[in-house]
Amino acid sequence: MFFDFYSFDIWSTLLGAFVEAPAIAKIFVFFFGWLLLWAPIAIPLAIALKWRPPQPITPGQKLPLLASLYLIVPFLLREVAKLEGFPFSDYGLAWNPSLGISLALGVGLALLGLGLLFTIQTGLGWIVWRSPSGDQISSDSSPAPEADPAPSLLQVALPLLFLALCISWTEELVFRGFLVNQLQLDYIPWIAAAISSLIFAVLHLVWEGQENIPSLPGLCLMGMVLVLARWADDGSLGLAWGLHTGWVWGMASLDTAQVTSQTGKGPLWILGKPGQPLAGLMTMLLLLGTAAVVWLVKG
């Protein structure tokens, strides 16, 4: 019986069942298989990093674990594509000049939106900025809270750009590539987009913790905007990858360099708590504005 289980006929039957399974079942199997492949790497790595769930995870612990998890994705999805009989490029990542153009356009649009957002918040007196010398500069004469020592924006920008490109590439490949492709086989496009965005949002809580539950609607909306970007870009992930990269890069750079701080004058439901911009109304309006621009320009 033991050897029968590993026979060619059994595995052929199981693989055939996977190909014919409903989208939700395929997605469950994919994530379960992903975790199984990651476990032999994650367990010793977590021990070495001295992280024990459900303890809070520090950025220094999270980054190696996340990197090891995400490195598995392209190899796993390449095998899934072979199994289902379509090229890897069907996920939306055909390497051609138009992908690079869309990527650059997305990054530029994301940074432009963030610049507008922070300009408005500064003008309203809701945030203050730290100058390169470390002094606080503000739109009014009111005193600003003293900033902790932090690296300059230039010091962190380049390494964080590489990190943002890698993280966003992987997440777009999984959530706007694999998930959307599978869900659109069983559901109308908007339902598929909503389900993939909900999964995208909920899985972020695995890393971020329950304190980030207020960001859940914003994460769902972000997922919907990125699906729209893929549709507007004729199925390519270039524009979605660029938008995602620009948002992650911009926010991570500002947070790491600690160049801004809230003054306490802005309502948190509009501004979002520190470290949780997606919990604020202004960021959600930024996402909606980005969606409108994407649809008008590329749709």
C-alpha positions as CSV (number, residue, x, y, z in Angstrom):
1,M,0.0,0.0,0.0
2,F,2.8,2.4,0.9
3,F,4.4,2.0,-2.6
4,D,1.0,2.1,-4.3
5,F,0.5,5.6,-2.9
6,Y,3.6,6.8,-4.7
7,S,2.8,5.1,-7.9
8,F,2.6,7.1,-11.2
9,D,-1.2,6.4,-11.5
10,I,-2.0,7.8,-8.1
11,W,0.0,11.0,-8.7
12,S,-1.4,11.4,-12.2
13,T,-4.9,11.1,-10.7
14,L,-4.1,13.7,-8.0
15,L,-2.5,16.1,-10.5
16,G,-5.5,15.7,-12.8
17,A,-7.9,16.4,-9.9
18,F,-5.9,19.6,-9.2
19,V,-6.2,20.8,-12.8
20,E,-10.0,20.2,-12.8
21,A,-10.6,21.5,-9.3
22,P,-12.6,24.8,-8.6
23,A,-10.5,27.9,-8.3
24,I,-10.9,28.3,-4.5
25,A,-9.7,24.7,-4.0
26,K,-6.6,25.3,-6.3
27,I,-5.9,28.5,-4.3
28,F,-6.1,26.6,-1.0
29,V,-3.8,23.9,-2.3
30,F,-1.3,26.5,-3.6
31,F,-1.0,28.3,-0.3
32,F,-0.8,25.0,1.7
33,G,1.9,23.7,-0.6
34,W,3.7,27.1,-0.4
35,L,3.8,26.8,3.4
36,L,4.9,23.2,3.3
37,L,7.9,24.1,1.1
38,W,8.7,27.0,3.3
39,A,8.5,25.2,6.7
40,P,11.9,23.5,6.5
41,I,13.5,26.9,5.9
42,A,11.3,29.0,8.2
43,I,11.5,26.9,11.4
44,P,15.3,26.9,11.7
45,L,15.5,30.5,10.5
46,A,12.9,31.6,13.2
47,I,15.0,29.8,15.8
48,A,18.2,31.5,14.7
49,L,16.4,34.9,14.7
50,K,15.0,34.1,18.2
51,W,11.4,34.7,17.0
52,R,8.6,32.7,18.6
53,P,5.1,33.2,17.3
54,P,2.8,34.8,18.4
55,Q,5.4,37.2,19.8
56,P,5.6,40.6,17.9
57,I,8.1,40.4,15.0
58,T,10.7,43.0,14.5
59,P,11.8,44.3,11.0
60,G,15.1,42.6,11.4
61,Q,13.3,39.3,12.0
62,K,10.6,39.8,9.4
63,L,12.8,40.6,6.4
64,P,14.8,37.3,6.3
65,L,11.7,35.2,6.9
66,L,9.8,37.2,4.2
67,A,12.7,36.9,1.8
68,S,12.9,33.1,2.2
69,L,9.1,32.8,1.8
70,Y,9.0,34.9,-1.4
71,L,12.0,33.2,-3.0
72,I,9.9,30.1,-3.4
73,V,7.1,31.7,-5.4
74,P,8.5,31.9,-8.9
75,F,9.6,28.3,-8.8
76,L,6.3,27.1,-7.4
77,L,4.2,29.1,-9.9
78,R,6.3,27.9,-12.8
79,E,5.5,24.3,-11.9
80,V,1.8,25.2,-11.6
81,A,1.9,26.8,-15.0
82,K,3.5,23.7,-16.5
83,L,0.9,21.5,-14.8
84,E,-2.0,23.5,-16.2
85,G,-0.4,23.7,-19.7
86,F,0.1,27.5,-20.2
87,P,3.2,29.7,-20.3
88,F,4.5,31.5,-17.2
89,S,4.0,34.8,-19.0
90,D,0.2,34.3,-18.7
91,Y,0.5,35.5,-15.2
92,G,1.1,38.9,-16.6
93,L,4.9,39.0,-16.6
94,A,6.0,38.9,-20.2
95,W,9.6,40.4,-20.2
96,N,9.4,43.0,-23.0
97,P,10.0,46.8,-23.3
98,S,6.3,47.6,-22.6
99,L,6.6,45.9,-19.2
100,G,9.4,48.3,-18.2
101,I,7.5,51.3,-19.5
102,S,4.4,50.4,-17.5
103,L,6.6,49.7,-14.4
104,A,8.2,53.1,-14.7
105,L,4.8,54.8,-15.3
106,G,3.4,53.1,-12.2
107,V,6.2,54.1,-10.0
108,G,6.0,57.7,-11.2
109,L,2.2,57.8,-10.7
110,A,2.5,56.3,-7.2
111,L,5.2,58.8,-6.1
112,L,3.3,61.7,-7.6
113,G,0.2,60.7,-5.6
114,L,2.2,60.4,-2.4
115,G,3.7,63.8,-3.0
116,L,0.3,65.3,-3.4
117,L,-1.0,63.6,-0.3
118,F,1.9,64.8,1.9
119,T,1.7,68.3,0.4
120,I,-1.9,68.6,1.4
121,Q,-1.2,67.2,4.9
122,T,1.7,69.6,5.4
123,G,-0.5,72.6,4.2
124,L,-3.2,71.6,6.7
125,G,-0.6,71.5,9.5
126,W,-1.1,67.8,10.2
127,I,2.5,66.8,9.6
128,V,5.9,68.4,10.0
129,W,9.2,67.6,8.2
130,R,12.7,67.0,9.4
131,S,15.4,68.8,7.4
132,P,18.6,67.0,6.4
133,S,20.3,68.6,9.4
134,G,17.8,67.0,11.7
135,D,15.9,70.1,12.5
136,Q,12.1,70.2,12.2
137,I,10.6,72.4,9.6
138,S,6.9,73.1,9.6
139,S,4.2,75.0,7.7
140,D,3.6,77.2,10.8
141,S,5.5,78.5,13.8
142,S,4.2,75.9,16.2
143,P,6.9,73.7,17.9
144,A,7.2,70.2,16.5
145,P,8.1,67.0,18.4
146,E,11.8,66.2,18.4
147,A,12.8,63.5,16.0
148,D,14.9,60.5,16.9
149,P,18.3,60.1,15.1
150,A,17.7,58.4,11.7
151,P,19.5,57.8,8.5
152,S,19.1,60.3,5.7
153,L,16.5,59.8,3.0
154,L,19.3,59.3,0.4
155,Q,20.9,56.6,2.5
156,V,17.8,54.5,2.6
157,A,16.2,55.2,-0.8
158,L,18.3,52.9,-3.0
159,P,18.3,49.7,-0.9
160,L,14.6,50.2,-0.2
161,L,13.9,50.6,-3.9
162,F,15.4,47.2,-4.6
163,L,13.4,45.7,-1.7
164,A,10.2,47.3,-2.9
165,L,10.7,46.0,-6.4
166,C,11.2,42.5,-5.1
167,I,8.3,42.5,-2.6
168,S,5.9,44.1,-5.1
169,W,6.9,41.7,-7.9
170,T,6.2,38.7,-5.8
171,E,2.9,39.9,-4.4
172,E,1.7,41.0,-7.8
173,L,2.7,37.6,-9.3
174,V,0.7,35.8,-6.6
175,F,-2.3,38.1,-6.0
176,R,-2.9,39.8,-9.3
177,G,-1.4,37.1,-11.4
178,F,-2.1,33.6,-10.1
179,L,-5.2,34.4,-7.9
180,V,-6.9,36.6,-10.5
181,N,-6.2,34.1,-13.3
182,Q,-7.7,31.3,-11.3
183,L,-10.7,33.1,-10.0
184,Q,-11.7,34.5,-13.4
185,L,-12.2,31.0,-14.6
186,D,-15.1,30.5,-12.1
187,Y,-16.3,34.1,-11.4
188,I,-17.1,37.3,-13.3
189,P,-14.1,39.7,-13.3
190,W,-15.3,42.0,-10.5
191,I,-16.1,39.1,-8.1
192,A,-12.7,37.6,-8.9
193,A,-11.0,41.0,-8.2
194,A,-12.9,41.3,-4.9
195,I,-12.0,37.8,-3.7
196,S,-8.3,38.2,-4.6
197,S,-8.2,41.6,-2.9
198,L,-9.8,40.2,0.3
199,I,-7.3,37.4,0.4
200,F,-4.5,39.9,-0.2
201,A,-5.7,42.1,2.7
202,V,-6.3,39.3,5.2
203,L,-3.0,37.6,4.6
204,H,-1.2,40.9,5.4
205,L,-2.5,40.5,9.0
206,V,-0.4,37.4,9.4
207,W,2.7,39.7,9.5
208,E,1.2,42.9,10.7
209,G,-0.9,41.6,13.6
210,Q,-4.3,42.4,14.9
211,E,-3.5,46.0,15.6
212,N,-3.6,46.6,11.8
213,I,-7.2,45.4,11.4
214,P,-8.2,49.1,10.8
215,S,-6.1,48.9,7.6
216,L,-8.1,46.0,6.2
217,P,-10.6,48.1,4.1
218,G,-7.6,50.1,2.8
219,L,-5.7,47.0,1.9
220,C,-8.8,45.6,0.1
221,L,-9.2,48.8,-1.9
222,M,-5.5,48.8,-2.7
223,G,-5.9,45.3,-4.1
224,M,-8.9,46.3,-6.2
225,V,-6.9,49.3,-7.7
226,L,-4.0,47.0,-8.6
227,V,-6.3,44.5,-10.3
228,L,-7.8,47.5,-12.2
229,A,-4.2,48.5,-13.2
230,R,-3.6,45.0,-14.6
231,W,-6.8,45.1,-16.7
232,A,-6.0,48.6,-17.9
233,D,-2.6,47.4,-18.9
234,D,-4.0,44.7,-21.2
235,G,-3.3,41.9,-18.7
236,S,0.3,42.9,-18.0
237,L,1.4,43.3,-14.4
238,G,3.8,46.1,-15.3
239,L,1.6,49.0,-14.2
240,A,0.3,47.2,-11.0
241,W,3.9,46.3,-10.1
242,G,5.0,49.9,-10.6
243,L,2.2,51.3,-8.5
244,H,2.8,48.8,-5.7
245,T,6.5,49.5,-5.8
246,G,6.1,53.2,-5.7
247,W,3.8,53.1,-2.7
248,V,5.9,50.7,-0.7
249,W,9.2,52.5,-1.6
250,G,7.8,56.0,-0.9
251,M,6.2,55.1,2.5
252,A,9.1,52.8,3.6
253,S,11.7,55.5,2.8
254,L,9.9,58.2,4.7
255,D,9.3,55.9,7.7
256,T,12.8,54.6,7.8
257,A,14.4,58.1,7.5
258,Q,11.8,59.5,9.9
259,V,11.5,62.7,7.9
260,T,7.9,63.3,8.8
261,S,5.8,63.2,12.0
262,Q,2.2,63.9,12.9
263,T,1.5,67.1,14.8
264,G,-1.7,65.7,16.5
265,K,-3.9,68.2,14.7
266,G,-5.3,65.9,12.1
267,P,-8.1,63.5,12.9
268,L,-6.8,59.9,12.9
269,W,-9.8,58.6,10.9
270,I,-8.7,61.0,8.1
271,L,-4.9,60.9,8.5
272,G,-4.5,57.3,9.8
273,K,-2.4,56.2,12.8
274,P,1.4,56.5,12.5
275,G,2.5,53.4,10.6
276,Q,-1.0,52.7,9.4
277,P,-1.7,55.2,6.5
278,L,-4.2,52.8,4.9
279,A,-6.4,53.2,7.9
280,G,-7.0,56.9,7.0
281,L,-9.6,58.3,4.7
282,M,-7.0,60.5,2.8
283,T,-5.0,57.5,1.7
284,M,-8.1,55.7,0.5
285,L,-9.1,58.8,-1.5
286,L,-5.6,58.7,-3.0
287,L,-6.2,55.1,-4.1
288,L,-9.5,56.1,-5.6
289,G,-7.9,59.0,-7.4
290,T,-5.1,56.7,-8.7
291,A,-7.8,54.3,-10.0
292,A,-9.5,57.1,-11.9
293,V,-6.2,58.3,-13.5
294,V,-5.3,54.7,-14.5
295,W,-8.7,54.1,-16.0
296,L,-8.7,57.4,-17.9
297,V,-5.1,57.1,-19.2
298,K,-4.8,53.4,-19.9
299,G,-8.4,52.1,-19.9
